Amino acid sequence: MSDQYEGKQGWTRVLFIAAFWLVFYLTQLVIAAVVIAQCLFTLISGAPNSYLLKFGESLSKYVQEILRYVTFNTDQRPFPFSDFPTSDIVITVDTTEA
């Protein structure tokens, strides 16, 4: 084990991992709500909600950042210690009417 994780820094990392693991489980509840809302929206309107698409993508990137941190694949702490991930989805507004 490298000197980077010995002593106080090692315990600090363990505490952050425990905190982010809890955030990971809470995020699963938010994901479940997004899935249910998106399914209902799609059934009612016939198309997925574009704002939920963007939020879902950002949320999935956030979960990936958490998992990369807790598995020691990165030392970059996820949100709120860094910016919340942004979505790459571009929403286009159709101004033409049929």
C-alpha positions as CSV (number, residue, x, y, z in Angstrom):
1,M,0.0,0.0,0.0
2,S,1.4,3.4,-0.9
3,D,2.2,6.1,1.7
4,Q,-0.7,8.2,0.2
5,Y,-3.3,6.2,2.1
6,E,-1.5,5.7,5.5
7,G,-2.3,7.5,8.7
8,K,-4.8,10.4,8.7
9,Q,-5.2,10.5,4.9
10,G,-6.1,6.8,4.9
11,W,-8.8,7.3,7.5
12,T,-10.1,10.4,5.8
13,R,-10.4,8.4,2.5
14,V,-12.3,5.7,4.3
15,L,-14.7,8.2,5.9
16,F,-15.4,9.8,2.5
17,I,-15.9,6.3,0.9
18,A,-18.5,5.5,3.6
19,A,-20.3,8.8,3.0
20,F,-20.3,8.4,-0.8
21,W,-21.5,4.8,-0.4
22,L,-24.5,6.2,1.5
23,V,-25.0,8.8,-1.2
24,F,-24.9,6.0,-3.8
25,Y,-27.8,4.2,-2.1
26,L,-29.8,7.4,-1.8
27,T,-29.2,8.1,-5.5
28,Q,-30.7,4.7,-6.3
29,L,-34.0,6.0,-4.9
30,V,-33.8,9.1,-7.1
31,I,-33.1,6.9,-10.1
32,A,-36.1,4.8,-9.3
33,A,-38.3,7.9,-9.2
34,V,-36.9,9.1,-12.5
35,V,-37.6,5.7,-14.1
36,I,-41.1,5.6,-12.8
37,A,-41.8,9.3,-13.9
38,Q,-40.3,8.7,-17.3
39,C,-42.4,5.5,-17.8
40,L,-45.5,7.4,-16.8
41,F,-44.7,10.4,-19.0
42,T,-44.0,8.1,-22.0
43,L,-47.2,6.2,-21.5
44,I,-49.3,9.4,-21.2
45,S,-47.6,11.6,-23.9
46,G,-46.1,8.9,-26.2
47,A,-42.6,10.2,-25.9
48,P,-40.0,10.5,-23.1
49,N,-39.6,13.8,-21.3
50,S,-36.4,15.5,-22.6
51,Y,-35.6,17.1,-19.2
52,L,-35.8,13.8,-17.4
53,L,-33.5,12.4,-20.2
54,K,-30.9,15.0,-19.4
55,F,-31.3,14.6,-15.7
56,G,-31.0,10.8,-16.0
57,E,-27.8,11.1,-18.0
58,S,-26.3,13.5,-15.5
59,L,-27.3,11.3,-12.6
60,S,-25.8,8.2,-14.2
61,K,-22.5,10.1,-14.7
62,Y,-22.6,11.1,-11.1
63,V,-23.1,7.4,-10.0
64,Q,-20.2,6.5,-12.2
65,E,-18.0,9.1,-10.5
66,I,-19.0,7.8,-7.1
67,L,-18.2,4.2,-8.0
68,R,-14.9,5.2,-9.5
69,Y,-14.0,7.0,-6.2
70,V,-15.1,4.3,-3.8
71,T,-13.2,1.6,-5.8
72,F,-10.0,3.7,-5.7
73,N,-10.0,4.2,-9.5
74,T,-9.7,8.0,-9.0
75,D,-8.8,10.3,-6.2
76,Q,-11.2,13.0,-7.5
77,R,-14.0,13.3,-5.0
78,P,-17.5,13.5,-6.6
79,F,-20.1,16.3,-6.1
80,P,-20.2,18.4,-3.9
81,F,-16.4,18.5,-4.0
82,S,-16.4,18.9,-7.7
83,D,-19.0,20.0,-10.3
84,F,-22.1,18.0,-10.8
85,P,-21.8,16.2,-14.1
86,T,-23.6,17.7,-17.1
87,S,-25.6,16.0,-19.8
88,D,-24.4,15.8,-23.3
89,I,-28.0,15.5,-24.6
90,V,-29.1,18.4,-26.8
91,I,-32.8,19.3,-26.6
92,T,-34.1,20.6,-29.9
93,V,-37.4,22.4,-30.0
94,D,-39.6,21.7,-33.0
95,T,-41.3,24.9,-33.9
96,T,-43.0,23.5,-37.0
97,E,-46.6,22.3,-36.7
98,A,-48.1,19.6,-38.7
